[in-house]
């Protein structure tokens, strides 16, 4: 579960905040997408949710943890897909998922039903470099 209440953030050396009074609540099992024009704070929100950006105002909770609170297990419990892909482009989706799943202790048998639920089962054997960004 992700809860964000009254999130506000201003980058150092900037006068205008990039985020003001941002709220969202995501329940377990929901898929959420941040969409908007360049410069509206999408990457900043993800940075705050992952603990990469600190110094914000408001309340932020991800899976019961405050991002950046020092819990070493936190980053292993979340998944993030940024604009720049962190995959091996010549490997298939299945090969990438196996490699990443091994890092996090998640077997492929748990990943395949999610791929099917999202309608991506046909992409499992395609090289990642054939995917849309």
N, C-alpha and C positions, 0 to 999 in steps of 0.2 A: 504494500500500500504506500502511496506517495501522497503527502499532504503539504501544500504550500499555502501559507496565509500571509497576506500583506508583504510580499517579497519586494524589496527595494534594493537597488544596487547602482552605484556610480563608480566608474573606473577612475583610478588615480589620475590626476592631472586633467580631469574633465569636469566641467561645471554642471552639465546636464546629466541627470540619471538615465541609464539605459533601461531600467525597470522601475516602475512605480506601481504599487498596490496590485501586484500580480497574485492571483489565486488559482489553485487547481487542486483537485482531489482525484486520484486514480485508484480504483479498487483492484484487488488481486484478480488476475485473468483478463483485465482490460488491456487493450492496445491503444496507445495514445500517440498522436503525432503533433509536433509543433510546426505550424506553417505560418509563413509571413514574409514580407519583403526583407531584403537585406538591411541589417542595422536595427532590427526591432527587438533583439535580445534573445533569440532562440538559442544560440550557442552559449550565451551567458547563463541561461537557465540550466542547460545541460551541464555546464561547468560547475554550477552551484550544486546541482543534484548529485554529481559524482564526487564532490569534495575537492575538485581542482581549483575552484574559486572560493575564497573566503572573504570575510569583511562585508557581508550582506546584512541587511536588516530584515526582520520578519521571522517567521517560523517555518522551518523546513524539516520534514521527516521522511526518510526513505526506509521502508521495511523496519520501522521502529528505531532507526538510528538517525542521529544528526550528522549529515555529511561533513567530513573533515574533522570528526571528533576523535580521531586517532585509533578507531577500531580497525585493526589490520584485516579482519575478515570481511569488512564492508565491501571493498571493491570486488572480491570474489563472488559476492552474492548478487551483484547487479550486472546487467548487460547493456552495453551502449553501442550503437552503430552511428559513427560520425560520417560526415560527408566524404572524407578521405577514407577509402576502404582499408581495413586492417586484415586483409585476406591475401592468400597466395593466388594470384590471378590465373595461373595455369592449372591449378588443382580444381577438381570439381567441388560443388557445394558440399557433397558428402565427405570428401577428403578434408576440406576445411573444417567442417563441423566435427569430424573425428579428432583432428589435431587440437582444436580449441576445447572440445569436450574433455579431452584427456588432461588438459591443463587445469580444468575446473572440476574434474571428477564426475562429469556428466556423460553417461554412456549414450550411444547413438539411439538405442531403443527408446529413450526418453525424448529424443529430438524428433524422430520421424513422425509421431502423432501430431506434433506441433506444426510440422511442415504440411501435413495433410490438412489440418484444420485451417491453415492459411491459404490452402490451394496451391502450394508450392511443390508438391510431391514430384511433378514432372521435371522440375529444375534440379533435382537432387544429383543427377549425373552429368549436368552441364558444367563446363569450365566457368569459373567465376568471371573471367574477363569477357564473357558474353552477356553478363547481366547489365541492366540499366543501373546507373549510379543511384 
